[in-house]
Structure formats: structure tokens, C-alpha cells
Amino acid sequence: MEIKLINKTPDFLHTIWTAGRTSHSALTPQELYTLDETESKMLKLVEFLIKSKHLSTLEHCSMTFAVSGVSRTLLAQYSRHRIGVSLTVQSQRYVSEGTEKNQGRLFDFVTPPTIAGDSAKLAAYRKAMENAQASYDELVAAGVPMEDARFVLPGGICTNFVTTLNLRSLLDVYEKRVLVRGAQWEVRDMVARMGELIVEAEPWLAPYFPEKAEA
């Protein structure tokens, strides 16, 4: 799994502060944005907005992640988050999963930790992947379109995608996939890494992306 933050709203704090002040100020948002306000005062207002659940102001800040080497199973889970989340996925209709693409090698796939740590389970898992690869190659060679041959491919096969979220949406996804117990390990790891990356870019957000829920 590899995740990279490739684009974002330049200054989250200033943007949210401007939106928040606009709703209660006689000044225009253009005038507010040019004010030389201190970071501490902006933080105070933004903290109030978040605590008071005035979260529409967070929707003005967005970020785009490039994601690669994750499973189609993860994709199915992540794509359930639709509000404020955009997604563009590598297409199996147009990108071959055949061995000719990988120079004779098996397609890339994700191995769950519960399988990776046991040689017998790992052997059975890999055999299933090899069988799927052989079936896919056979169908394509027989003239079946890739979009139909892909039906034999497993959920563990790797895929790549680009996703854009606004800050409100990321906080919601983070809560459901990282802080709430029960999320599967792969999607949890991905969303946790998204949180780490946005905190690296906007350090003031650290309190809103804890590693675990408060007791």
C-alpha cells in the first residue's frame, strides 16, 4: 500500500476561519481573508466551530490522495463513503490483468495477515490466485473481452485510485474506519495514513485525528 497527498487547499485554517467569520460579519469574505489575523485567534474560532458542529465550514477545504497497491475488497469498502468523497479507479475493462502485462508474473494481490503468517494457509491462498490468473488468461486468449474475463478475478487483486475528500468527509471516514472498532485492517490502515498525511501538512489538525477513540 502506498498513499501520497498530491493536492490540497493551500491554507485550511485561514479558509475555515474566513468561512466561519463570513456568517457573522458585516465585512465581505474578500475583506476578511486579507485581514492579518493571528493564528491563535483563528484556531480559537475554528475550534469553536468544530465543537459546535458547524461543520459546513470544513467543506471548503479539500485534499487529493493517490492510492496504489490496495485490494479491490478495500475499494468496495471505501466506495461506500459517498458524501463529499470523489473516486477515480484504475479500470479492469481497459487495463489487462493478464500475465503478459506482468512479464509472465502473477498479478499483484494483497495477503491478509491472518493468512501471511501460516505457510499452509499462504500456499492455499496463492494457489487460488494462480488459478484465477490461469482462468483469466485462458478466457482472454479465447476471445473473451477483458471486461467479462475480469469476473473470475479475486477481491484480493491490487488496484490503484485517486480520491478527493473535503475535510468534513475525511473526519467522518476517519471516525468510522479508524476510531470505531470493527473496521477491517486494510481500510483502517489506509484511512489512518490519510490522517497522518493531512496532519503533516496541517499540524493544527492533530487533535482531530487521534490514533484511537477517547475512553
C-alpha positions as a Python dict, from the first residue, in 0.01 Angstrom:
ca = {
    (1, 'M'): (0, 0, 0),
    (2, 'E'): (127, 344, -93),
    (3, 'I'): (-58, 668, -28),
    (4, 'K'): (52, 1017, -126),
    (5, 'L'): (-112, 1354, -69),
    (6, 'I'): (-90, 1509, -415),
    (7, 'N'): (-304, 1822, -377),
    (8, 'K'): (-488, 2025, -114),
    (9, 'T'): (-648, 2359, -34),
    (10, 'P'): (-344, 2580, 42),
    (11, 'D'): (-433, 2702, 393),
    (12, 'F'): (-701, 2506, 575),
    (13, 'L'): (-706, 2721, 889),
    (14, 'H'): (-733, 3053, 709),
    (15, 'T'): (-1000, 2920, 474),
    (16, 'I'): (-1218, 2777, 752),
    (17, 'W'): (-1175, 3090, 962),
    (18, 'T'): (-1282, 3310, 669),
    (19, 'A'): (-1591, 3097, 610),
    (20, 'G'): (-1678, 3098, 978),
    (21, 'R'): (-1638, 3475, 1017),
    (22, 'T'): (-1834, 3545, 699),
    (23, 'S'): (-2156, 3415, 852),
    (24, 'H'): (-2141, 3668, 1137),
    (25, 'S'): (-1954, 3964, 990),
    (26, 'A'): (-2057, 4275, 800),
    (27, 'L'): (-1728, 4251, 611),
    (28, 'T'): (-1711, 4068, 282),
    (29, 'P'): (-1524, 3736, 269),
    (30, 'Q'): (-1267, 3906, 46),
    (31, 'E'): (-1203, 4164, 318),
    (32, 'L'): (-1192, 3901, 591),
    (33, 'Y'): (-941, 3688, 400),
    (34, 'T'): (-698, 3979, 376),
    (35, 'L'): (-711, 4061, 748),
    (36, 'D'): (-385, 4000, 932),
    (37, 'E'): (-539, 3778, 1200),
    (38, 'T'): (-322, 3582, 1442),
    (39, 'E'): (-308, 3204, 1424),
    (40, 'S'): (-421, 3172, 1786),
    (41, 'K'): (-739, 3371, 1720),
    (42, 'M'): (-812, 3174, 1405),
    (43, 'L'): (-762, 2849, 1598),
    (44, 'K'): (-995, 2964, 1872),
    (45, 'L'): (-1277, 3029, 1626),
    (46, 'V'): (-1219, 2709, 1429),
    (47, 'E'): (-1211, 2501, 1748),
    (48, 'F'): (-1544, 2659, 1845),
    (49, 'L'): (-1692, 2583, 1503),
    (50, 'I'): (-1589, 2218, 1520),
    (51, 'K'): (-1701, 2172, 1880),
    (52, 'S'): (-2035, 2336, 1798),
    (53, 'K'): (-2077, 2109, 1492),
    (54, 'H'): (-2079, 2400, 1244),
    (55, 'L'): (-1905, 2160, 1008),
    (56, 'S'): (-2014, 2308, 674),
    (57, 'T'): (-1716, 2543, 711),
    (58, 'L'): (-1483, 2242, 684),
    (59, 'E'): (-1623, 2150, 344),
    (60, 'H'): (-1433, 2440, 186),
    (61, 'C'): (-1105, 2253, 240),
    (62, 'S'): (-1026, 1955, 23),
    (63, 'M'): (-739, 1713, -31),
    (64, 'T'): (-649, 1462, -300),
    (65, 'F'): (-470, 1133, -236),
    (66, 'A'): (-307, 895, -484),
    (67, 'V'): (-352, 538, -360),
    (68, 'S'): (-186, 227, -501),
    (69, 'G'): (-136, -136, -408),
    (70, 'V'): (-465, -186, -225),
    (71, 'S'): (-719, -461, -278),
    (72, 'R'): (-1048, -449, -461),
    (73, 'T'): (-1201, -556, -131),
    (74, 'L'): (-1078, -231, 25),
    (75, 'L'): (-1215, -40, -273),
    (76, 'A'): (-1561, -189, -216),
    (77, 'Q'): (-1549, -78, 148),
    (78, 'Y'): (-1412, 270, 82),
    (79, 'S'): (-1655, 344, -202),
    (80, 'R'): (-1944, 320, 43),
    (81, 'H'): (-1839, 664, 169),
    (82, 'R'): (-2006, 877, -97),
    (83, 'I'): (-2087, 1219, 54),
    (84, 'G'): (-1800, 1459, -11),
    (85, 'V'): (-1581, 1180, -149),
    (86, 'S'): (-1472, 1159, -514),
    (87, 'L'): (-1310, 848, -659),
    (88, 'T'): (-1138, 759, -988),
    (89, 'V'): (-1026, 396, -1015),
    (90, 'Q'): (-792, 206, -1246),
    (91, 'S'): (-1024, 23, -1486),
    (92, 'Q'): (-1013, -353, -1529),
    (93, 'R'): (-1205, -305, -1853),
    (94, 'Y'): (-910, -131, -2016),
    (95, 'V'): (-606, -235, -1809),
    (96, 'S'): (-516, -600, -1854),
    (97, 'E'): (-457, -826, -1555),
    (98, 'G'): (-303, -1092, -1779),
    (99, 'T'): (43, -1241, -1735),
    (100, 'E'): (162, -1061, -2049),
    (101, 'K'): (115, -734, -1861),
    (102, 'N'): (337, -856, -1577),
    (103, 'Q'): (602, -1019, -1798),
    (104, 'G'): (483, -1368, -1709),
    (105, 'R'): (431, -1294, -1340),
    (106, 'L'): (117, -1341, -1136),
    (107, 'F'): (-95, -1028, -1089),
    (108, 'D'): (-27, -826, -771),
    (109, 'F'): (-250, -908, -475),
    (110, 'V'): (-289, -825, -107),
    (111, 'T'): (-239, -1100, 151),
    (112, 'P'): (-428, -1068, 482),
    (113, 'P'): (-209, -1101, 794),
    (114, 'T'): (-419, -1397, 914),
    (115, 'I'): (-300, -1586, 606),
    (116, 'A'): (51, -1449, 564),
    (117, 'G'): (171, -1588, 896),
    (118, 'D'): (88, -1951, 820),
    (119, 'S'): (267, -2142, 542),
    (120, 'A'): (-21, -2384, 474),
    (121, 'K'): (-279, -2105, 456),
    (122, 'L'): (-45, -1897, 240),
    (123, 'A'): (6, -2186, -2),
    (124, 'A'): (-370, -2236, -38),
    (125, 'Y'): (-422, -1864, -87),
    (126, 'R'): (-154, -1836, -352),
    (127, 'K'): (-295, -2141, -533),
    (128, 'A'): (-632, -1966, -555),
    (129, 'M'): (-463, -1660, -702),
    (130, 'E'): (-274, -1872, -956),
    (131, 'N'): (-595, -2048, -1058),
    (132, 'A'): (-769, -1713, -1106),
    (133, 'Q'): (-478, -1589, -1316),
    (134, 'A'): (-484, -1903, -1532),
    (135, 'S'): (-860, -1875, -1584),
    (136, 'Y'): (-836, -1507, -1674),
    (137, 'D'): (-555, -1568, -1924),
    (138, 'E'): (-744, -1860, -2078),
    (139, 'L'): (-1063, -1661, -2123),
    (140, 'V'): (-885, -1360, -2278),
    (141, 'A'): (-691, -1590, -2512),
    (142, 'A'): (-1023, -1745, -2619),
    (143, 'G'): (-1151, -1401, -2721),
    (144, 'V'): (-1350, -1307, -2412),
    (145, 'P'): (-1334, -927, -2357),
    (146, 'M'): (-1132, -818, -2054),
    (147, 'E'): (-1444, -661, -1906),
    (148, 'D'): (-1603, -1007, -1894),
    (149, 'A'): (-1291, -1209, -1813),
    (150, 'R'): (-1240, -995, -1502),
    (151, 'F'): (-1536, -1168, -1337),
    (152, 'V'): (-1301, -1451, -1233),
    (153, 'L'): (-1058, -1215, -1059),
    (154, 'P'): (-1046, -1217, -676),
    (155, 'G'): (-1119, -941, -429),
    (156, 'G'): (-758, -953, -317),
    (157, 'I'): (-621, -832, -651),
    (158, 'C'): (-447, -494, -631),
    (159, 'T'): (-590, -175, -771),
    (160, 'N'): (-498, 195, -781),
    (161, 'F'): (-714, 504, -745),
    (162, 'V'): (-724, 878, -687),
    (163, 'T'): (-961, 1011, -424),
    (164, 'T'): (-1058, 1361, -317),
    (165, 'L'): (-1234, 1443, 9),
    (166, 'N'): (-1330, 1760, 189),
    (167, 'L'): (-1217, 1789, 549),
    (168, 'R'): (-1560, 1721, 694),
    (169, 'S'): (-1582, 1399, 496),
    (170, 'L'): (-1234, 1282, 594),
    (171, 'L'): (-1314, 1333, 962),
    (172, 'D'): (-1630, 1126, 918),
    (173, 'V'): (-1450, 846, 733),
    (174, 'Y'): (-1169, 855, 990),
    (175, 'E'): (-1414, 813, 1276),
    (176, 'K'): (-1590, 518, 1110),
    (177, 'R'): (-1279, 337, 982),
    (178, 'V'): (-1015, 417, 1244),
    (179, 'L'): (-1178, 512, 1573),
    (180, 'V'): (-1481, 282, 1569),
    (181, 'R'): (-1398, -82, 1637),
    (182, 'G'): (-1474, -334, 1365),
    (183, 'A'): (-1321, -180, 1053),
    (184, 'Q'): (-1109, -427, 857),
    (185, 'W'): (-733, -386, 891),
    (186, 'E'): (-657, -275, 533),
    (187, 'V'): (-908, 8, 503),
    (188, 'R'): (-825, 114, 860),
    (189, 'D'): (-454, 135, 772),
    (190, 'M'): (-528, 337, 459),
    (191, 'V'): (-752, 593, 629),
    (192, 'A'): (-514, 620, 925),
    (193, 'R'): (-234, 703, 680),
    (194, 'M'): (-454, 967, 513),
    (195, 'G'): (-499, 1124, 856),
    (196, 'E'): (-124, 1121, 918),
    (197, 'L'): (-54, 1289, 585),
    (198, 'I'): (-303, 1571, 630),
    (199, 'V'): (-174, 1634, 983),
    (200, 'E'): (179, 1657, 844),
    (201, 'A'): (53, 1925, 604),
    (202, 'E'): (-176, 2097, 858),
    (203, 'P'): (-28, 2025, 1207),
    (204, 'W'): (-306, 2210, 1389),
    (205, 'L'): (-541, 1926, 1290),
    (206, 'A'): (-358, 1669, 1509),
    (207, 'P'): (-618, 1669, 1793),
    (208, 'Y'): (-890, 1576, 1543),
    (209, 'F'): (-706, 1268, 1414),
    (210, 'P'): (-623, 1069, 1729),
    (211, 'E'): (-479, 720, 1697),
    (212, 'K'): (-769, 580, 1897),
    (213, 'A'): (-1101, 697, 2035),
    (214, 'E'): (-1111, 869, 2372),
    (215, 'A'): (-1204, 641, 2660),
}
